[in-house]
Amino acid sequence: SKDLKGAMEILIEQKRQKLSTVEKLDEHMDFASQLIFAQNRGDLTAENVNQCVLEMMIAAPDTLSVTLFFMLILIAEHPTVEEKMMREIETVMGKQDLQS
């Protein structure tokens, strides 16, 4: 747990450094960036930011798998939506093979 927290602190510091050197900030504004700026404003502590990022890293795979599961169920239950999605994929991708 201590090693993971240390790794998170390093990643957040790297993100903070990157934000301080970018020319167009809006291209780098993600949730972690918002947390860092909230800390800079005094709305969050460094520990708050570290904990939020750590929870995102740990929780994301579980929430993603549940979300994808329900999305696939909904698509299967609505064949017209599936057909529209397939047409859009074909329009965008053309004859290219899909890759993960």
N, C-alpha and C positions, 0 to 999 in steps of 0.2 A: 504494500500500500504506500509506504514511504517512497519507494522507487518510482511508482506511478505518479505520485504527486510531484516529485522532483522533475520528472519528464514533462508533465503538464506545464510546470512553471517555465521550463526552458522553451517549450513550444509557444507559450503565450508571450514570452519576452521576444522571441524571434518574430512573432506577428507584430508586436508593438514596434520593433525596429523597422520592419518592412513598411508599416503604416507611416512612420515618420519620414520615409524617403520617397514615397510614391508621388508622381506628378498629379495623377487624376485619382483622387480619393474615392470617388463614387464607383470606380471599377473594382475596388477592393473592400466594399462594405458588405460584410456578411455578419452573422450573428456574433461571432467572436469579436469582430471589430466593434460592434455596438456595445458589447460588454466592456471592452477596453476603454472606449470613450465615456461610458457611464462611470467607470472608475476614475478617469481623469477629471470628470465633473464633480466627483465626490459622492455620487449616488450609490456606488458599490465599493466594497473594500477589495483588496487584492485577493483575499481568501474567498470572497463571494465569486469573483471572476474565475478563480481556479476551480472552485467546486462546480460551477455551471458547466465549464468546459469538460471537466472530468465526467460529469453526469451525461453530457451529450455523447462523449466517446463510448461510455459503457452502455448506455440505454439505446443508442441508435440502432444497433443490429436487431434487438428485440422488437422495437416499435416498427422498424422497417419491414420485418418479416410479417408481422400481423397486418400492417397496412396493405402490403402486396397481396396477401392471402385474400382479404376482403375485396380488394380491387378486382382480382381475377374472378372471384365468385360473382360479383356484380356484372362484370363483362359477360360471363357465361350465361347469366340470367337475362341479358339484353342483347340478343343476336344482332339487332339493327345497329346498335352502338358499336359492336364488334366489327361489323361490316364497314361502317364509316371509318373506324380506326385503321382497318387494313387498307382501305382506299387511300387514306392520308399517308400512311407509311409508304405505299407503293408510289404515290405522287412525289414524295420527298426523296425516297431512296432510288427510285427507278429500278433498274435491273441489278443493282448492287446487292451482294449478300449482306444480310444483317449480322452484326457482330456485337458481342457484349461490351 
